[in-house]
Amino acid sequence: MLIIGIAGGTGSGKTTVVRKIIERLPKGEVAVLPQDSYYRDSSHLPLEKRQEINFDHPNSIEFELLQEHIKQLKAGIAIKQPIYSYLTCTRSEDTILVQPTEVVIVEGILTLTQPELRDLMDIKVFVDCDADDRLNRVIKRDIVERGRSVEKVLARYEDTLKPMHLQFIEPTKRYADIIVPQGGNNHVAINILTQFIQKNLKVSI
C-alpha cells in the first residue's frame, strides 16, 4: 500500500490534482481520505458558535482518528470514514465504508502539519498556487457550496484564511517530496507524480 499526502492552501487545486491522479490509475486502486471529513463534531455548540469555528487551525481536525484509520487500512481493515457538513458544522451519523486499496491519498490543507501523520506517508506533495488565484477560487466555492456572501468570504480570508495559511500551511512546504506549482493545470508534474506512483506500486506487488 502506498500512502500519499497532498497538502496546499485553500483553493490551490488539490482536489483537481487528486482527481487527475485517480483518472490515470486503474479503477478501484485508489481511496481518498479528505481531511475535511475529520473535522471535530461541533453539534454540542449553538449554530452561531459553530459558524465561528476556525477550520484552518490544526486543532479543528481530529488527527488521531485520521491516523488510526490510515493504520487500519494499512493492516487490511476497512474503515468508516466520517461525513462532515459545512452547512451545519456537524458530523453526520452516517459514514462511508472505505476498503483497503493499493493507493490511499490523504488530502487537505493541514495534512503535512502533523509529524505522526507525515511518518505514515510514503510520498508528500504540496500543491502551490498564487494567492490571488486561490482567493478567486475560494470566493466561487464558498458562495456556491457553503452559502456564504462575498463580503463574508473576503472578511474570512483576511481574518482567518490568510494568517492561518502563513502560520500553518505555507511552512509545511518544506516537508514535501514534490511541489506542484499551478495546481491541477500542471500536467507535467501530475504525470511525473503518477508515473512515480505506478512504478512504486509495481515494486510493492
Secondary structure, DSSP 8 states (H G I E B T S, - for coil): -EEEEEEE-TTSSHHHHHHHHHHHS-TTSEEEEEGGGGB---TTS-HHHHTT--TTSGGGB-HHHHHHHHHHHHTT--EEEEEEETTTTEEEEEEEEE---SEEEEESTTTTS-HHHHHT-SEEEEEE--HHHHHHHHHHHHHHHS---HHHHHHHIIIIIHHHIIIIIGGGGGG-SEEEETGGG-HHHHHHHHHHHHHHHHHH-
